[in-house]
């Protein structure tokens, strides 16, 4: 079974509501879809969103990387020698982690199809269902509290609250109001997206602790490059601290783990360059006794399906952040994971179970 050709397509999907963080405001999902066809006619799917402010990858750069570098490097080669293919993806060019992730997904989709198993089973099969949190993006106190209340009414029992864009006093007031609205039984996670200075983060988190707001974790409180600052925050507070943008590669994960700079690691396929390297990060973390979350960017159901399959397959992945498809209309994607409120279920279909994707845009082809 060889790779016959690789096609790329642009996909634009408006969000139901603008998504605001400390780093950016998003009104639509913009991504490159990869459709990889094998010599036996099977089709594997992958996706990479443009997230310039986080990964540095734009639609143009992702498309170019797939069409002109990654695709030609693996075209015509055997999918069954997938270790060679995946090594090639990560050595043929530097960076472009999102483009690599999209090609990686398509390869794993085809491999699992060839094996006759859903991808989560092919990768380990630890769970056959998972539960996602739901993200409340930055807004006024009333907007955020209303959104949180609506999410809980819809059955979500863990909320991820975006902070770090405004003064910490405003963040604290918003979190207090959200806690008052949703009660004490709902889990609350905070994501600062690198929005705080070190002392500011410590002051804010300690205040939240003093107020007994029962915050489960705080994600990436300080700049991604400041591991010393990240460790300072981790050591200074009782609340769990999660590294996100600080960890793209296995070597970065190892540095965080060796320095005990964070209590948890958030793995995203777009940062890691796909499932191949994401598995390495999770395995390193497990050896250090550090649990992982798997999350996503603003991606459609194609990429989130791949991430969810990976997350379900591993014991050490204990937290799941896959609400992006719920923020948009994904009816143009036939197949993939099935949402039942916060519960994500996997079908018996082999691979990712993506049957077809309706695309209005034209496509580029490597073969």
ROVEXMAR-642678 format. One record per residue (C-alpha): residue in one letter; x, y, z. Coordinates in steps of 0.1 Angstrom, whole numbers, plus 5000, padded with zeros to 4 digits. Last residue first. Layout:
BEGIN
 type   c1   c2   c3
    A    X    Y    Z
...
//
This chain:
BEGIN
 type   c1   c2   c3
    X 5006 5136 4925
    X 5011 5166 4948
    X 4977 5181 4943
    X 4963 5215 4951
    X 4926 5221 4957
    X 4898 5245 4949
    X 4875 5259 4976
    X 4839 5248 4982
    X 4847 5218 5003
    X 4824 5191 5014
    X 4842 5165 5036
    X 4837 5128 5032
    X 4838 5095 5051
    X 4858 5104 5082
    X 4859 5073 5103
    X 4892 5083 5118
    X 4907 5049 5111
    X 4882 5020 5108
    X 4846 5027 5116
    X 4833 5013 5149
    X 4823 5048 5160
    X 4839 5067 5188
    X 4820 5086 5215
    X 4826 5121 5229
    X 4806 5130 5260
    X 4801 5167 5268
    X 4768 5169 5250
    X 4765 5137 5230
    X 4792 5144 5204
    X 4801 5117 5178
    X 4837 5114 5165
    X 4843 5113 5128
    X 4818 5110 5100
    X 4805 5133 5072
    X 4820 5168 5076
    X 4798 5195 5060
    X 4776 5194 5091
    X 4805 5209 5111
    X 4787 5241 5121
    X 4809 5260 5146
    X 4817 5263 5183
    X 4808 5227 5191
    X 4836 5216 5168
    X 4861 5235 5191
    X 4850 5218 5223
    X 4878 5192 5224
    X 4897 5199 5257
    X 4903 5165 5273
    X 4920 5157 5306
    X 4935 5123 5318
    X 4961 5115 5292
    X 4983 5090 5311
    X 4961 5060 5301
    X 4965 5065 5264
    X 4942 5056 5235
    X 4914 5081 5243
    X 4938 5111 5237
    X 4950 5098 5203
    X 4914 5092 5191
    X 4904 5127 5204
    X 4933 5143 5186
    X 4924 5127 5153
    X 4887 5136 5157
    X 4897 5171 5166
    X 4916 5175 5133
    X 4886 5164 5112
    X 4859 5179 5134
    X 4870 5215 5127
    X 4899 5232 5144
    X 4901 5263 5166
    X 4932 5249 5184
    X 4931 5216 5201
    X 4935 5199 5235
    X 4951 5168 5250
    X 4957 5169 5287
    X 4987 5152 5303
    X 4996 5136 5336
    X 5031 5139 5351
    X 5046 5109 5368
    X 5080 5115 5352
    X 5078 5083 5331
    X 5042 5094 5321
    X 5055 5127 5309
    X 5081 5111 5286
    X 5054 5088 5273
    X 5030 5117 5266
    X 5057 5137 5248
    X 5067 5106 5227
    X 5030 5100 5218
    X 5027 5136 5206
    X 5057 5131 5183
    X 5040 5104 5162
    X 5005 5119 5167
    X 5012 5151 5148
    X 5036 5180 5146
    X 5038 5185 5183
    X 5023 5219 5183
    X 4994 5212 5160
    X 4989 5178 5177
    X 4983 5196 5210
    X 4997 5182 5242
    X 4989 5201 5275
    X 5014 5192 5302
    X 5008 5190 5339
    X 5026 5200 5372
    X 5049 5225 5356
    X 5086 5236 5358
    X 5097 5203 5374
    X 5131 5211 5360
    X 5135 5177 5344
    X 5098 5177 5333
    X 5099 5211 5316
    X 5132 5202 5298
    X 5118 5169 5287
    X 5087 5185 5273
    X 5109 5209 5253
    X 5129 5179 5240
    X 5096 5161 5231
    X 5085 5192 5211
    X 5059 5219 5213
    X 5059 5225 5251
    X 5060 5260 5265
    X 5028 5269 5246
    X 5009 5245 5270
    X 5024 5240 5305
    X 4999 5233 5332
    X 5001 5246 5368
    X 4982 5228 5396
    X 4970 5251 5424
    X 4991 5250 5455
    X 5012 5281 5446
    X 5048 5293 5447
    X 5066 5263 5432
    X 5045 5263 5400
    X 5048 5301 5397
    X 5086 5300 5400
    X 5087 5270 5376
    X 5069 5290 5350
    X 5092 5319 5356
    X 5123 5298 5351
    X 5106 5282 5320
    X 5102 5317 5305
    X 5100 5309 5267
    X 5062 5303 5268
    X 5055 5335 5286
    X 5035 5332 5318
    X 5003 5316 5331
    X 5004 5286 5308
    X 4973 5268 5321
    X 4960 5272 5356
    X 4945 5242 5373
    X 4915 5228 5393
    X 4904 5262 5407
    X 4884 5257 5439
    X 4872 5293 5444
    X 4884 5292 5481
    X 4889 5329 5482
    X 4924 5324 5495
    X 4932 5301 5466
    X 4920 5327 5441
    X 4942 5353 5458
    X 4971 5329 5456
    X 4965 5325 5419
    X 4964 5362 5412
    X 4995 5371 5433
    X 5015 5343 5418
    X 5004 5352 5382
    X 5013 5389 5388
    X 5046 5380 5402
    X 5054 5360 5370
    X 5039 5383 5345
    X 5006 5373 5331
    X 4990 5367 5296
    X 5009 5336 5285
    X 4976 5320 5273
    X 4960 5326 5308
    X 4939 5295 5308
    X 4919 5288 5339
    X 4902 5255 5348
    X 4869 5253 5367
    X 4851 5221 5377
    X 4814 5224 5384
    X 4802 5211 5418
    X 4808 5244 5436
    X 4780 5265 5420
    X 4776 5277 5384
    X 4766 5313 5391
    X 4787 5321 5421
    X 4817 5304 5405
    X 4812 5325 5374
    X 4810 5357 5395
    X 4841 5348 5414
    X 4859 5340 5382
    X 4849 5373 5367
    X 4860 5393 5398
    X 4894 5375 5397
    X 4899 5383 5361
    X 4890 5419 5366
    X 4915 5422 5395
    X 4941 5405 5373
    X 4941 5434 5349
    X 4928 5423 5314
    X 4939 5398 5288
    X 4951 5371 5311
    X 4920 5350 5315
    X 4901 5323 5294
    X 4879 5300 5315
    X 4879 5263 5309
    X 4846 5249 5323
    X 4841 5213 5336
    X 4806 5199 5342
    X 4791 5205 5308
    X 4754 5195 5306
    X 4737 5222 5285
    X 4727 5241 5317
    X 4764 5241 5326
    X 4773 5257 5293
    X 4746 5283 5296
    X 4758 5293 5331
    X 4793 5297 5318
    X 4782 5318 5289
    X 4761 5340 5312
    X 4790 5344 5336
    X 4814 5353 5307
    X 4790 5378 5293
    X 4782 5394 5327
    X 4819 5398 5336
    X 4827 5412 5302
    X 4844 5390 5276
    X 4872 5365 5273
    X 4863 5330 5261
    X 4844 5304 5281
    X 4857 5270 5270
    X 4839 5238 5274
    X 4853 5206 5289
    X 4854 5174 5270
    X 4844 5139 5281
    X 4859 5107 5268
    X 4847 5074 5253
    X 4862 5040 5242
    X 4892 5042 5266
    X 4926 5026 5266
    X 4926 5016 5230
    X 4963 5016 5223
    X 4971 5034 5191
    X 4952 5010 5168
    X 4922 5011 5192
    X 4920 5049 5191
    X 4924 5048 5153
    X 4893 5026 5148
    X 4905 4992 5136
    X 4906 4974 5103
    X 4944 4973 5102
    X 4944 4990 5068
    X 4920 5016 5081
    X 4943 5022 5111
    X 4972 5027 5088
    X 4952 5050 5065
    X 4941 5073 5094
    X 4977 5072 5108
    X 4990 5085 5075
    X 4963 5112 5072
    X 4970 5124 5107
    X 5008 5127 5101
    X 5001 5148 5070
    X 4980 5172 5090
    X 5004 5172 5119
    X 5034 5180 5096
    X 5015 5210 5082
    X 5008 5222 5118
    X 5044 5217 5129
    X 5058 5238 5101
    X 5092 5239 5118
    X 5123 5225 5102
    X 5121 5205 5070
    X 5128 5170 5057
    X 5136 5156 5092
    X 5101 5155 5109
    X 5082 5143 5079
    X 5110 5118 5070
    X 5108 5102 5105
    X 5070 5098 5100
    X 5075 5081 5066
    X 5103 5058 5078
    X 5083 5047 5108
    X 5054 5042 5084
    X 5070 5014 5065
    X 5035 5000 5059
    X 5026 5033 5042
    X 5049 5024 5013
    X 5064 5053 4994
    X 5050 5068 4962
    X 5049 5103 4977
    X 5068 5107 5010
    X 5092 5136 5002
    X 5069 5151 4975
    X 5041 5156 5001
    X 5063 5171 5029
    X 5081 5197 5007
    X 5062 5214 4979
    X 5025 5205 4985
    X 5025 5200 5022
    X 5048 5229 5031
    X 5032 5252 5006
    X 4997 5246 5020
    X 5008 5251 5056
    X 5027 5283 5047
    X 4998 5297 5028
    X 4972 5289 5054
    X 4995 5304 5081
    X 5018 5286 5106
    X 5036 5305 5133
    X 5025 5280 5159
    X 5009 5303 5184
    X 5002 5337 5169
    X 5001 5322 5134
    X 4973 5297 5141
    X 4962 5286 5106
    X 4944 5253 5112
    X 4959 5220 5100
    X 4937 5190 5090
    X 4942 5154 5080
    X 4922 5127 5061
    X 4931 5093 5048
    X 4915 5078 5017
    X 4917 5041 5007
    X 4919 5034 4970
    X 4944 5005 4972
    X 4973 5028 4960
    X 4966 5051 4989
    X 4949 5086 4987
    X 4958 5113 5011
    X 4933 5142 5016
    X 4948 5170 5035
    X 4926 5199 5048
    X 4940 5233 5053
    X 4923 5254 5079
    X 4905 5286 5087
    X 4880 5286 5116
    X 4860 5318 5118
    X 4856 5348 5141
    X 4889 5345 5161
    X 4902 5370 5186
    X 4938 5367 5197
    X 4965 5363 5224
    X 4948 5369 5257
    X 4918 5349 5244
    X 4886 5357 5224
    X 4864 5334 5204
    X 4838 5352 5183
    X 4804 5334 5185
    X 4788 5307 5162
    X 4822 5305 5145
    X 4823 5308 5107
    X 4839 5278 5088
    X 4866 5282 5062
    X 4883 5252 5046
    X 4912 5253 5022
    X 4920 5221 5003
    X 4952 5200 4999
    X 4956 5168 4979
    X 4981 5141 4984
    X 4987 5113 4959
    X 4994 5076 4955
    X 5009 5068 4989
    X 5017 5031 4987
    X 5000 5000 5000
//
